[in-house]
Amino acid sequence: TIGEFKKTFAILSKELNVPVVPVAISGAYEALPVGRLLPKPFSTISVSFAPPIFPEEHSYESLRDLVFATVKHRLEQRRLSQDGQRIHLILLTLLILLIRN
């Protein structure tokens, strides 16, 4: 799940006139759940960088919302990609089982 974005980064971006680079991190919670001291072995964490978003044409709120939507979209793309990979793996497994029998 993706939490609420505060607008502090948007304020800094606008006031300093620097772009925001949205970053989507997937798998970090599964690799190191709350209460665990060490990460799970062989966990996969992916990091996706979106193109910079320049603050000139945005209010603080619209910049925050755009970055949120960009990160959310990247995470959904990653989830759909993983689901597709799982389906291919299941189909491949079924095919192997059919061939063996």
N, C-alpha and C positions, 0 to 999 in steps of 0.2 A: 504494500500500500504506500501511496505517496502522501506525505503530510502537507499541511498548509505552508505556503511560502510567505514569509514576512517581506515587507517592501524595503527593508534596509538596503539591500543590494541595489535596488532600483534607484533609491535616493542617491547613493554614492555614484552610481553610473551616470545619472543625469547631472549631478553637481560637478563631477570631475570630467564629464564628457568622455567617458571611456566605454567601450562596448562590453556587453555581457556575453560570455561563452557558456551556453547551457550544457551541462554535463549530466548524463543519465548513468547511474550506477546500478547494476542488476546483479543479484545473487549475494550481496554482502550480508544481508540478514541471515540467509540460509547457511552461509559459511561460518558466521559467528553470532549465533542467537544470543539473546539477553541471558545473562547468568553463566555463560560459558567463558572460560578463561583463555582457551586456545581454539583456533579455527579448526573446523572439521577437515580431515585430510582429503585431498583431491577435490576440494570444492572449486567451483568455477565462478569467478566474478568477472563481469564484463563492464567496460567503461566506454561510453559513446559520447563523442564531442559533436555538438551541432555547430553550424556556422555562427559567427558572432552576430549579436543583435545590437544595433546602434540606437542610442537613447533619444536622438534629436526629436523625432516625431511622436514621442510617447509621453504620457503622464506617468507618474510613479506607479499608479495602479495598472495602467494598460501594459507597461513594461513588465511588471510582476506577472500579470496574467498571461502575457505572450510567452515568457520564459517557462512558466508552469505548464502551459499547453504544449510547448516544444518538448520539454522533458517527459511529460506524460505520453506524448505520441511516440517518442523514442523507446520508452519502456514497453508500450503496447506492441510496437514492432518487434522488439526482442522477444516478448512472450509469444507472439504469433509464430515467429521463426522457430522458437524452441518447440512449440506445439507441432509444427510441421515436421521437424526433425524426429519427434517422438512417433508421429504417425508413420513416417517412412521406416523407422526402426521396427515398429510393430508389424507392418506389412512385410518387411524383409524376413522377420522371424517366422511369420505365418507361411511365407513362401518356402522357406527352408524346411519347415515341418511338413508341408505338403509334399515336397520333393523326396524327403526321407521316407515317407510312408507309402 
